[in-house]
Amino acid sequence: MFEKQKNFENKERLKDYTSKIELIFMRHDEKENDKTKSDEEVRLTPEGKIHAKEKAEQDDISQSMVFGSPKKRTQETGGLVMSGKLEEITGTETLEELKEKLDKDLPLESGSKIRVDDRLNFEADSASNYFKKAVEAAKKSEYLKFLVEKSDELAKEENDNKSSTYTKQAQAIAYIIQKYYDIAPRFNELVQDDDKKYEDTMKRFFASHQGVLESFLAKVIEKIKGIEERDKFVQALNNQGFDYAEGFDVEIKNRESGDLAIHIFYKKEKNGEIIFEFDKDIDEETLLEIIDGN
């Protein structure tokens, strides 16, 4: 008993926040190859579902929620990564069954634990030259390299205002993070109010597509550490992008001083070795610059 108390006291002493919001960003897991379905309706393979479930780390999701793109495979991925530790989750559920299990005890007015955010999607005109070049790059396993180095300029040359370029995708994710940065002070007030009985951590899981999340992280690395380091990040991802269910974490902390801190963490390992790592605080100004398209 005394050892437990000692460990608790050490944990409290090391804690550097009064409350925090954790944002977990990830690519969807392995998708099925079903040509009879629209892209939005394509789901995860059985192996993809199990892999996503195995990524789960928590068994209390009372202050957690998932957002995916309109494409169902992202919603399935996020839902399984969030809830995979729960006893009732087997990893074989359809998206509809997953929602039914996770939402069964929620008040009707609160909506679902699994929701859609269009900013996690990607847009492309399949008849455009931009789309053709993007597909060519992906086939050569150079999609992320294409996004970072060529997509903005190509879209400008083609007068293409629709396609999801490097800057546009970075903007979309920056907007999401900015939203939670803005609500963090109010969340902190709720945590400090004993009558509200809030735990000190809110978690949000965001599942998207290859290239979308990487664009934001590449843009942050470019701004904080320079183009050379950004290119090392791209190379660490084999010039293509995140693997299945891979991504990065963002923490927005309310500190004792009253300040807000944004921390981004990403680590890439290969054969047991760390080949790339980004573990830095960024300021709101960096977010706003990305939102402004800079």
HUDA-V603767 format. One record per residue. N is the residue number from 1. RES is the residue in one letter. OMEGA is omega as a letter, one per 30 degrees, with the letter a starting at -180 (999 if undefined). Layout:
n = [N;N]
res = [RES;RES]
omega = [OMEGA;OMEGA]
This chain:
n = [1;2;3;4;5;6;7;8;9;10;11;12;13;14;15;16;17;18;19;20;21;22;23;24;25;26;27;28;29;30;31;32;33;34;35;36;37;38;39;40;41;42;43;44;45;46;47;48;49;50;51;52;53;54;55;56;57;58;59;60;61;62;63;64;65;66;67;68;69;70;71;72;73;74;75;76;77;78;79;80;81;82;83;84;85;86;87;88;89;90;91;92;93;94;95;96;97;98;99;100;101;102;103;104;105;106;107;108;109;110;111;112;113;114;115;116;117;118;119;120;121;122;123;124;125;126;127;128;129;130;131;132;133;134;135;136;137;138;139;140;141;142;143;144;145;146;147;148;149;150;151;152;153;154;155;156;157;158;159;160;161;162;163;164;165;166;167;168;169;170;171;172;173;174;175;176;177;178;179;180;181;182;183;184;185;186;187;188;189;190;191;192;193;194;195;196;197;198;199;200;201;202;203;204;205;206;207;208;209;210;211;212;213;214;215;216;217;218;219;220;221;222;223;224;225;226;227;228;229;230;231;232;233;234;235;236;237;238;239;240;241;242;243;244;245;246;247;248;249;250;251;252;253;254;255;256;257;258;259;260;261;262;263;264;265;266;267;268;269;270;271;272;273;274;275;276;277;278;279;280;281;282;283;284;285;286;287;288;289;290;291;292;293;294]
res = [M;F;E;K;Q;K;N;F;E;N;K;E;R;L;K;D;Y;T;S;K;I;E;L;I;F;M;R;H;D;E;K;E;N;D;K;T;K;S;D;E;E;V;R;L;T;P;E;G;K;I;H;A;K;E;K;A;E;Q;D;D;I;S;Q;S;M;V;F;G;S;P;K;K;R;T;Q;E;T;G;G;L;V;M;S;G;K;L;E;E;I;T;G;T;E;T;L;E;E;L;K;E;K;L;D;K;D;L;P;L;E;S;G;S;K;I;R;V;D;D;R;L;N;F;E;A;D;S;A;S;N;Y;F;K;K;A;V;E;A;A;K;K;S;E;Y;L;K;F;L;V;E;K;S;D;E;L;A;K;E;E;N;D;N;K;S;S;T;Y;T;K;Q;A;Q;A;I;A;Y;I;I;Q;K;Y;Y;D;I;A;P;R;F;N;E;L;V;Q;D;D;D;K;K;Y;E;D;T;M;K;R;F;F;A;S;H;Q;G;V;L;E;S;F;L;A;K;V;I;E;K;I;K;G;I;E;E;R;D;K;F;V;Q;A;L;N;N;Q;G;F;D;Y;A;E;G;F;D;V;E;I;K;N;R;E;S;G;D;L;A;I;H;I;F;Y;K;K;E;K;N;G;E;I;I;F;E;F;D;K;D;I;D;E;E;T;L;L;E;I;I;D;G;N]
omega = [a;l;l;l;l;l;l;a;l;l;a;a;a;a;a;a;l;l;l;l;l;l;a;a;a;l;l;l;a;a;l;l;a;a;l;a;l;a;a;a;l;a;l;l;l;l;l;l;a;l;l;l;a;l;a;a;a;l;l;a;a;l;a;l;a;l;l;l;l;a;a;a;l;l;l;a;a;a;a;l;l;a;a;l;a;a;a;a;a;a;l;a;l;l;a;l;l;l;a;l;a;a;a;a;a;l;a;a;a;l;a;l;a;a;a;l;a;a;l;a;l;a;l;l;a;l;a;l;l;a;l;a;l;l;l;l;l;l;l;a;l;a;a;l;l;a;a;a;a;a;a;a;l;l;l;l;a;a;a;a;a;a;a;a;l;a;a;a;l;l;a;a;l;l;l;a;l;l;a;l;a;a;a;l;l;l;l;l;l;l;a;l;a;a;a;l;l;l;a;a;l;l;l;a;a;a;a;a;a;l;a;a;l;l;l;a;l;a;l;l;l;a;a;a;l;a;a;l;l;a;l;l;l;l;l;l;l;l;a;a;a;l;l;l;l;l;a;a;l;l;l;a;l;a;l;a;a;l;l;l;l;l;l;a;l;l;l;l;l;a;l;a;l;a;l;l;l;a;a;l;l;l;a;a;l;l;a;l;l;l;l;l;a;999]
